């Protein structure tokens, strides 16, 4: 089996965020850092070169594939903020309806800027996502 390509690194998330040249994206990144810290109680860890992750879990699929991955996190991409909630957004339609301007993929939420969304609803999504993931696979720091 192939190993995950996205793994924890030794880069400090604050250093990663500080080097973002787009002012609003950098400011939103630091704001998300605090939101995720508050909602999860976990310290941030860089996963790969551009994802700030919080918590992790070990998964094992029926196929035999297994590994470790971040429980939730974000990446301040050039075009938008990508917010990762695992196990995904499929069951969160009522929360997403109250969130504000966004696009949603299977486990990724795309936001242009934090001011486009209701922060309280975003916090609720993060907390609910970690709780739901923990019911499937235990989440740890």
N, C-alpha and C positions, 0 to 999 in steps of 0.2 A: 504494500500500500504506500502511496505517496504521502509524505508529511505535509502539514499545512505550510504554506509559503508565508502567511502572516503570523509572525511570532513576536513575543515580547523582545524589546531591545533595551539597551542601557541609556538611551537618550532621555534626558529630562523633558517631560511634556512642556514645562514652562519655557525651556530653551527653544523647542520646536515652535511654539506659538509666538515667541518674541521675534523670530526671524521672518514672519509673514509680513510682506511689504504692503499689502492692501490694508489700510487703517481700519475700516469697518470690520473686515473679516478677522483681523487680529483681535480687535476689541470683543467681537462676538465669541471668538475662540476662548478668550480668558473668562468671559461671562459663562460660557458653557462649562468650562473647567469647574467653576464654583457650583453651578447648578448640579452637575453630575456628582460632585463630591458630597454635596448636601443630601441629595436624593438617595445615593447608594451607601454612603459611609465608607467607601473604598478610596484608596489613594490612586491617582492616575498613573498609568503605565503606557508607554508608547508601544504600539503593536505595528510592526513594519515601519516604514518611513513616514507615515502620515495619519495614522489612526491613534487617537487618545482613547485608551480603553479603561474600563472600571470593572473590577472583579473578573473572575474567569470560571469556567466550568469544564469538566471532562465529559465528553460525549462518547457513546458507543452505539453505532447503528446496527440494525439487523444484518447488514451486509458484512459486518466485521470491521468496517472502517471506524477508527476512533482517534481522538486527539483532544487537545485543549484549545479553547478559544475565549475571547473576551465576552463578558456577559452583556455589556452595553458600552457605548462610546460615541465618538464623533470625529469627523475630519473636516477641517475648514478648507474645502476644495476651492479652486479658482472660480468656478461658476456658482457654487452654492455651499451651504453647510450640509453635510451628510450626517444624519443621526442614525445610529445603529441600535436597535432594540431586538434582542433575540429572546424568544423564538420567532419574532416577526410581528407584523402589523395586521394580519388577517382578521383577528378577533376584536380589533379595537375601533370599529367603525364609529361608534357613538362618541368616543374620545376624539377621533380624528375630525369628526364633523364640527367639534367645538374648538379645534386647535387654531384655525386661521389659515392663511395662505401657505400651501405646501403641495408637494407631490409625494406619493408613497409608492415604494417598490415592495418586494416581499419582506425584507428585513431592514430596509433603508428608507429613511424619510429625508426628503430634500426641501430645504428652506433657503430662500434667498438671503434673508437677514432676520435676526431674532425679533426685531420690532414688528415683523409680519405675523407673529404668532402670540397666542396667549401663554405666557410663561407658566402659569399655574397648571394649565392643561398639559403642557410639555412635561412638567415635573410629575404629574399624575401618570403620564405614559411611561416615564422612566421607572418609577416605583412599581407600577403594575407589571411592566415587562420583566423586571428582575424577579418579582414574586412568582410570576407565571413560569419563568425559566427555572427557578429554584424548585418548583413542584415537579419538573421533569428531570433535571440534572442539578444536583447541589451546586450552588454558587459559593465561591470562596474568594478571599482577598488575594 
